[in-house]
């Protein structure tokens, strides 16, 4: 670890306040549980917008699963990136989640012509 890095709670913070959560203080099981809790809260909010019918919870989950990467891409592109820099890896990853066929074509193109 260089002088520009600090180790805090097993998450690394470098100059510029970048945090790498791959070395999180939480166990994998705990991270999975937190993920599911966050997902459930979003699904409940979508369900509340749809109305009081109990079947809306299932519909809300379908909407969440269908739209989560598009929403993430929108927020990163139009809310976060306007004032902050972002790594192209994240944008390419989001695009691959939204359009897996296009991502495969791009990957083949890069391997064939740009390497």
N, C-alpha and C positions, 0 to 999 in steps of 0.2 A: 504494500500500500504506500503510495507516494505521499508527500507532504500536503498535497492538494486534496486528499481524500480523508474522510473520517468514517469510522465505523460506529454506527449508532443502531442499537437493537437489531443487529445483523443485516440491516438494509444499508447499502452504501450511498453516501452523499458525496458527490464530487463538486468541485468548483462550478458554480452555475446552478446549484440546487437540483441536479438530476438525481432521481432516486431510482434504484434498481430493486424491484420487489422480488426478484428471483431468490434472494436470500432472506425472505421474510421471517419475522419472529413467529409467525403462525405456522402451524403444521399444515400439510396438504389437506387433511380432513377438515380442519378449521376453515381454510380458504374456500373449500368446496361448500361448506355450510354457509359462510358469509355470502358467497355468490348466489346460492339458492334463496337466501333471505332477500337480497337486493332484487333478484328477479321476481320474486313473489310480490314485493311491494309495488313494482312497476306494473305487474299484471293486475293487481287489485285496483290501481289507479285507472288503468285502461278500462277495466270492468265497470268501475263507477261512472265513467263517462258514457259507456254504452247503455247503462240503465240497470234497474234492479232485478232483471230476470236472472235466475241462477245459471242458466246456460251461457250467459255472457262471460262468465269466468273462463270457460273453455275457449270461447271465441277470442277473448282478450289474450289468452296464452298463444293462440294461433297467430294473432296479429303481432304479438311481441316477437315470436320466433321468425316470422316472415320479414319484419321491418327492422330488427335490432341493428344490423350492420349498415343499412341505409341511414338510419337515424344517427348512428355513431359517425359515419362519414360526413353527414351534413353538419353535425356539431363541430367536428374537428376542422373541416374546411371553412365553415362560415362563422363560427363563433370563436374558436380557439386560434386558428391560423392567422386571423386578421391582425393579431397583436403579438403572436409568438411564432417562433420557428418550429418546425416539426420534421421528423425524419421521414424520408421517402419510403422507408421500409414499412412504416405503419400504413401509409396511404396505399401502397401496393398490396399489403395484406388485406386491408378492407376491401379494395377492389376485387381481390380474388375471392373473398367471401360473398360479395354481391354478384359477381359474374365469373363463376369458376371456369366456364368455357373460354372466355376471353383471357383469363389469367394463364391458362394452359397454352393458348396460342402465343401470348406474349413471351412466356418462358421459352417456348421452342424457338421463337424468332431471336431472342437474346442469345440462346445457346448456339444457334446456327450462325448468326451474322456478327455478333458483337464480342465474341470471345476469341 
